[in-house]
């Protein structure tokens, strides 16, 4: 893997991780606003888990796919 490809992979990992963090914060906030403070934090986390897991899984698949694409291309 060349230096340029490694740099691009690190940038992709950085942005994918940032996207997961932003989705986590936004979904948690929206669920908290809709459900309200009546329920506990555990209920809010349980409600948002499917969305976070799909986002995190997509980020991992995209990063792994790009990594293997680079390796195969060389």
MMTF fields as JSON, N, C-alpha, C and O atoms, coordinates in Angstrom:
{
  "mmtfVersion": "1.0.0",
  "mmtfProducer": "UNKNOWN",
  "numBonds": 295,
  "numAtoms": 296,
  "numGroups": 74,
  "numChains": 1,
  "numModels": 1,
  "chainsPerModel": [1],
  "groupsPerChain": [74],
  "chainIdList": ["A"],
  "bondAtomList": [4, 2, 8, 6, 12, 10, 16, 14, 20, 18, 24, 22, 28, 26, 32, 30, 36, 34, 40, 38, 44, 42, 48, 46, 52, 50, 56, 54, 60, 58, 64, 62, 68, 66, 72, 70, 76, 74, 80, 78, 84, 82, 88, 86, 92, 90, 96, 94, 100, 98, 104, 102, 108, 106, 112, 110, 116, 114, 120, 118, 124, 122, 128, 126, 132, 130, 136, 134, 140, 138, 144, 142, 148, 146, 152, 150, 156, 154, 160, 158, 164, 162, 168, 166, 172, 170, 176, 174, 180, 178, 184, 182, 188, 186, 192, 190, 196, 194, 200, 198, 204, 202, 208, 206, 212, 210, 216, 214, 220, 218, 224, 222, 228, 226, 232, 230, 236, 234, 240, 238, 244, 242, 248, 246, 252, 250, 256, 254, 260, 258, 264, 262, 268, 266, 272, 270, 276, 274, 280, 278, 284, 282, 288, 286, 292, 290],
  "bondOrderList": [1, 1, 1, 1, 1, 1, 1, 1, 1, 1, 1, 1, 1, 1, 1, 1, 1, 1, 1, 1, 1, 1, 1, 1, 1, 1, 1, 1, 1, 1, 1, 1, 1, 1, 1, 1, 1, 1, 1, 1, 1, 1, 1, 1, 1, 1, 1, 1, 1, 1, 1, 1, 1, 1, 1, 1, 1, 1, 1, 1, 1, 1, 1, 1, 1, 1, 1, 1, 1, 1, 1, 1, 1],
  "groupList": [{"groupName": "UNK", "atomNameList": ["N", "CA", "C", "O"], "elementList": ["N", "C", "C", "O"], "formalChargeList": [0, 0, 0, 0], "bondAtomList": [1, 0, 2, 1, 3, 2], "bondOrderList": [1, 1, 2], "singleLetterCode": "X", "chemCompType": "L-PEPTIDE LINKING"}],
  "groupTypeList": [0, 0, 0, 0, 0, 0, 0, 0, 0, 0, 0, 0, 0, 0, 0, 0, 0, 0, 0, 0, 0, 0, 0, 0, 0, 0, 0, 0, 0, 0, 0, 0, 0, 0, 0, 0, 0, 0, 0, 0, 0, 0, 0, 0, 0, 0, 0, 0, 0, 0, 0, 0, 0, 0, 0, 0, 0, 0, 0, 0, 0, 0, 0, 0, 0, 0, 0, 0, 0, 0, 0, 0, 0, 0],
  "groupIdList": [1, 2, 3, 4, 5, 6, 7, 8, 9, 10, 11, 12, 13, 14, 15, 16, 17, 18, 19, 20, 21, 22, 23, 24, 25, 26, 27, 28, 29, 30, 31, 32, 33, 34, 35, 36, 37, 38, 39, 40, 41, 42, 43, 44, 45, 46, 47, 48, 49, 50, 51, 52, 53, 54, 55, 56, 57, 58, 59, 60, 61, 62, 63, 64, 65, 66, 67, 68, 69, 70, 71, 72, 73, 74],
  "secStructList": [7, 7, 2, 2, 2, 2, 2, 2, 2, 2, 2, 2, 2, 2, 2, 2, 2, 2, 2, 2, 2, 2, 2, 2, 2, 2, 2, 2, 2, 2, 2, 2, 2, 2, 2, 7, 6, 6, 1, 7, 2, 2, 2, 2, 2, 2, 2, 2, 2, 2, 2, 2, 2, 2, 2, 2, 2, 2, 2, 2, 2, 2, 2, 2, 2, 2, 2, 2, 2, 2, 2, 2, 2, 7],
  "xCoordList": [0.855, 0.0, 0.904, 1.82, 0.619, 1.441, 1.081, 0.09, 1.898, 1.676, 0.376, -0.356, 0.106, -1.115, -2.366, -3.365, -2.305, -3.444, -3.67, -4.811, -2.581, -2.705, -3.308, -4.109, -2.924, -3.457, -4.962, -5.727, -5.38, -6.802, -7.599, -8.72, -7.015, -7.701, -7.883, -8.955, -6.858, -6.969, -8.026, -8.772, -8.089, -9.091, -10.503, -11.429, -10.666, -11.962, -12.374, -13.535, -11.447, -11.734, -12.115, -13.041, -11.403, -11.701, -13.123, -13.882, -13.487, -14.809, -15.913, -17.006, -15.651, -16.653, -16.906, -18.051, -15.836, -15.982, -16.715, -17.549, -16.401, -17.097, -18.582, -19.415, -18.902, -20.309, -21.048, -22.181, -20.408, -21.04, -21.278, -22.333, -20.329, -20.478, -21.607, -22.401, -21.684, -22.735, -24.104, -25.051, -24.219, -25.503, -25.885, -27.05, -24.924, -25.199, -25.753, -26.761, -25.091, -25.521, -26.888, -27.746, -27.092, -28.357, -29.525, -30.567, -29.366, -30.455, -30.769, -31.936, -29.745, -29.976, -30.745, -31.654, -30.377, -31.064, -32.517, -33.417, -32.747, -34.112, -34.995, -36.136, -34.482, -35.267, -35.536, -36.641, -34.535, -34.727, -35.775, -36.534, -35.825, -36.82, -38.221, -39.19, -38.327, -39.64, -40.162, -41.306, -39.317, -39.727, -39.804, -40.685, -38.907, -38.903, -38.103, -37.561, -38.04, -37.269, -37.988, -37.461, -39.195, -39.985, -39.321, -39.329, -38.748, -38.085, -36.616, -36.104, -35.965, -34.556, -33.673, -34.13, -32.413, -31.428, -31.299, -31.035, -31.48, -31.398, -32.432, -32.144, -33.631, -34.681, -34.338, -34.597, -33.766, -33.365, -32.256, -32.271, -31.302, -30.208, -30.713, -30.257, -31.653, -32.22, -32.986, -32.954, -33.666, -34.453, -33.551, -33.915, -32.407, -31.52, -30.539, -29.881, -30.426, -29.426, -29.523, -28.485, -30.711, -30.758, -30.189, -29.506, -30.454, -29.962, -28.446, -27.743, -27.951, -26.502, -25.772, -24.719, -26.328, -25.639, -25.575, -24.558, -26.637, -26.618, -25.602, -24.881, -25.536, -24.577, -23.141, -22.28, -22.884, -21.537, -21.151, -20.013, -22.079, -21.804, -21.508, -20.595, -22.268, -22.02, -20.641, -19.942, -20.244, -18.923, -17.813, -16.825, -17.973, -16.965, -16.888, -15.796, -18.035, -18.058, -17.422, -16.66, -17.728, -17.154, -15.637, -14.9, -15.17, -13.728, -13.004, -11.941, -13.566, -12.952, -12.972, -11.996, -14.073, -14.151, -13.123, -12.498, -12.94, -11.944, -10.538, -9.685, -10.292, -8.978, -8.655, -7.561, -9.61, -9.368, -9.305, -8.604, -10.03, -9.947, -8.552, -7.992, -7.994, -6.645, -5.635, -4.743, -5.763, -4.823, -4.868, -3.826, -6.05, -6.212, -5.684, -5.172, -5.82, -5.418, -3.899, -3.401, -3.173, -1.708, -1.081, 0.144],
  "yCoordList": [-1.168, 0.0, 1.234, 1.36, 2.125, 3.326, 4.299, 4.125, 5.292, 6.281, 7.058, 7.37, 7.36, 8.09, 7.25, 7.773, 5.972, 5.093, 4.935, 4.911, 4.829, 4.736, 6.013, 5.967, 7.134, 8.417, 8.494, 8.959, 8.04, 8.044, 7.099, 7.411, 5.946, 4.989, 5.585, 5.451, 6.236, 6.868, 7.965, 8.118, 8.72, 9.773, 9.184, 9.726, 8.081, 7.408, 6.885, 7.014, 6.306, 5.806, 6.962, 6.844, 8.068, 9.248, 9.752, 9.978, 9.927, 10.452, 9.454, 9.852, 8.184, 7.173, 7.155, 7.07, 7.234, 7.296, 8.545, 8.498, 9.663, 10.913, 10.84, 11.368, 10.188, 10.018, 9.186, 9.5, 8.133, 7.29, 8.098, 7.97, 8.912, 9.732, 10.751, 10.946, 11.399, 12.383, 11.714, 12.245, 10.555, 9.83, 9.416, 9.529, 8.94, 8.555, 9.738, 9.609, 10.888, 12.067, 12.557, 12.882, 12.609, 13.122, 12.21, 12.685, 10.925, 9.988, 9.952, 9.909, 9.97, 9.976, 11.229, 11.157, 12.372, 13.621, 13.588, 13.961, 13.149, 13.106, 12.15, 12.481, 10.992, 10.037, 10.612, 10.474, 11.255, 11.872, 12.965, 13.124, 13.727, 14.787, 14.212, 14.73, 13.151, 12.56, 11.811, 11.999, 10.966, 10.157, 11.014, 10.818, 11.942, 12.822, 12.245, 11.144, 12.986, 12.576, 11.594, 11.196, 11.198, 10.289, 8.92, 8.3, 8.456, 7.155, 7.36, 8.479, 6.287, 6.38, 6.446, 6.275, 6.696, 6.76, 5.393, 5.315, 4.336, 2.989, 2.741, 2.084, 3.262, 3.103, 3.884, 3.418, 5.051, 5.853, 5.136, 5.101, 4.568, 3.847, 2.593, 2.272, 1.886, 0.693, 1.053, 0.304, 2.175, 2.579, 2.979, 2.754, 3.553, 4.002, 2.958, 3.168, 1.855, 0.85, 0.335, 0.205, 0.033, -0.469, 0.52, 0.11, 1.777, 2.775, 2.923, 3.002, 2.959, 3.085, 1.873, 1.999, 0.693, -0.517, -0.596, -1.017, -0.199, -0.206, 0.806, 0.522, 1.97, 2.994, 2.531, 2.693, 1.96, 1.477, 0.314, 0.241, -0.58, -1.711, -1.222, -1.73, -0.248, 0.306, 0.949, 0.794, 1.662, 2.292, 1.241, 1.407, 0.175, -0.882, -1.583, -1.856, -1.87, -2.551, -1.679, -2.177, -0.393, 0.516, 0.613, 0.557, 0.757, 0.869, -0.437, -0.411, -1.559, -2.85, -3.107, -3.601, -2.773, -2.949, -2.115, -2.594, -0.881, -0.015, -0.539, -0.482, -1.048, -1.614, -2.793, -2.872, -3.703, -4.868, -4.491, -5.137, -3.458, -2.965, -2.425, -2.687, -1.679, -1.144, -2.277, -2.267, -3.259, -4.373, -5.163, -5.588, -5.364, -6.133, -5.367, -5.956, -4.054, -3.219, -3.169, -2.976, -3.341, -3.242, -4.416, -4.477],
  "zCoordList": [0.0, 0.0, 0.0, 0.812, -0.924, -1.009, 0.124, 0.833, 0.259, 1.315, 1.072, 2.011, -0.178, -0.533, -0.231, 0.262, -0.524, -0.247, 1.25, 1.711, 2.007, 3.464, 4.036, 4.97, 3.478, 3.917, 3.64, 4.485, 2.469, 2.126, 3.019, 3.422, 3.325, 4.201, 5.594, 6.185, 6.122, 7.441, 7.437, 8.404, 6.361, 6.245, 6.185, 6.789, 5.459, 5.388, 6.766, 7.153, 7.496, 8.838, 9.764, 10.567, 9.647, 10.472, 10.209, 11.151, 8.942, 8.615, 8.928, 9.331, 8.752, 9.096, 10.602, 11.045, 11.379, 12.832, 13.276, 14.18, 12.638, 12.946, 12.623, 13.36, 11.525, 11.153, 12.191, 12.554, 12.664, 13.691, 14.966, 15.586, 15.356, 16.563, 16.399, 17.32, 15.239, 14.993, 14.994, 15.574, 14.354, 14.341, 15.756, 16.138, 16.536, 17.921, 18.711, 19.407, 18.602, 19.354, 18.888, 19.709, 17.582, 17.056, 17.402, 17.853, 17.201, 17.474, 18.96, 19.348, 19.789, 21.228, 21.65, 22.477, 21.08, 21.407, 20.941, 21.693, 19.72, 19.19, 19.987, 20.31, 20.298, 21.087, 22.468, 22.991, 23.066, 24.372, 24.346, 25.302, 23.247, 23.139, 22.942, 23.496, 22.161, 21.885, 23.105, 23.52, 23.671, 24.817, 26.069, 26.907, 26.196, 27.357, 28.507, 28.418, 29.557, 30.718, 31.618, 32.658, 31.222, 32.049, 32.157, 33.22, 31.053, 31.084, 31.4, 31.36, 31.707, 32.047, 30.815, 29.685, 31.06, 29.989, 29.314, 28.114, 30.071, 29.511, 28.429, 27.428, 28.623, 27.618, 26.349, 25.24, 26.513, 25.353, 24.592, 23.362, 25.31, 24.654, 23.945, 22.847, 24.569, 23.92, 22.662, 21.686, 22.666, 21.504, 20.332, 19.178, 20.602, 19.541, 19.049, 18.029, 19.737, 19.393, 17.959, 17.31, 17.426, 16.046, 15.025, 14.086, 15.193, 14.245, 14.365, 13.358, 15.59, 15.783, 15.251, 14.626, 15.497, 15.059, 13.538, 12.986, 12.856, 11.394, 10.876, 9.92, 11.488, 11.073, 11.315, 10.449, 12.477, 12.789, 11.874, 11.409, 11.619, 10.734, 9.319, 8.668, 8.84, 7.511, 7.438, 6.436, 8.476, 8.494, 8.453, 7.737, 9.211, 9.236, 7.877, 7.378, 7.288, 5.995, 4.912, 4.084, 4.915, 3.917, 4.086, 3.102, 5.319, 5.556, 5.215, 4.596, 5.61, 5.297, 3.786, 3.22, 3.155, 1.711, 0.977, 0.031, 1.396, 0.773, 1.029, 0.144, 2.229, 2.552, 1.638, 1.079, 1.492, 0.644, -0.835, -1.613, -1.218, -2.592, -2.879, -3.943, -1.945, -2.117, -2.176, -3.024, -1.281, -1.255, -2.552, -3.053, -3.1, -4.32, -5.534, -6.486, -5.477, -6.591, -6.76, -7.869, -5.671, -5.717, -6.352, -6.463]
}
